[in-house]
Amino acid sequence: TPPEDGLRPWRTVRDVIADLPEPVERRETPGLIHHVGWPGAREYPGHTPNALDRPAKTVKAGVHGVPGGESVLRRDDGSIRYLTVREVARIMTFPDDWRLEGPRGEQMRQLGNAVPVELGAVLGRAIAETLTTP
């Protein structure tokens, strides 16, 4: 049952990345850091792509040596591609000007090891409130 305000209780991948241009393979998108297309995405048993109209899958720190899985997106036409570092950063609620260090794999690892920014803020406020309540 939808909430009374009519809003879904989650944000979809599409909600998060809809305003980003389609990434270009191995090229930085002008005006956006870390929005570079990466070749070779594929689907394999046990690892299915993110659906545009569902919440994102868990962002993991490693890809276990096999291309594909949770860092892959299924487009509306059924084709698949890797999510860009910028798209994953948005899923993790990092601002678009947030910079990550190192090559793509290290940037994805940093995001996989991170706590989503908005979740961290909620948790921090709850902890602060608990510590300041007599």
Buried (B, 14 or more C-beta within 10 A) or exposed (E): EEEEEEEEEEBBBBBBBEEBEEBEEEEBBEEBBBBBBBEEBEEEEEBBBBBBEEBBBEBBEEBEEEBBBBBBBBEEEEEBBBBBBBBBBBBBBBEEEBEBEEEBEEBBBBBBEBEBBEEEEEEEEEEEEEEEEE
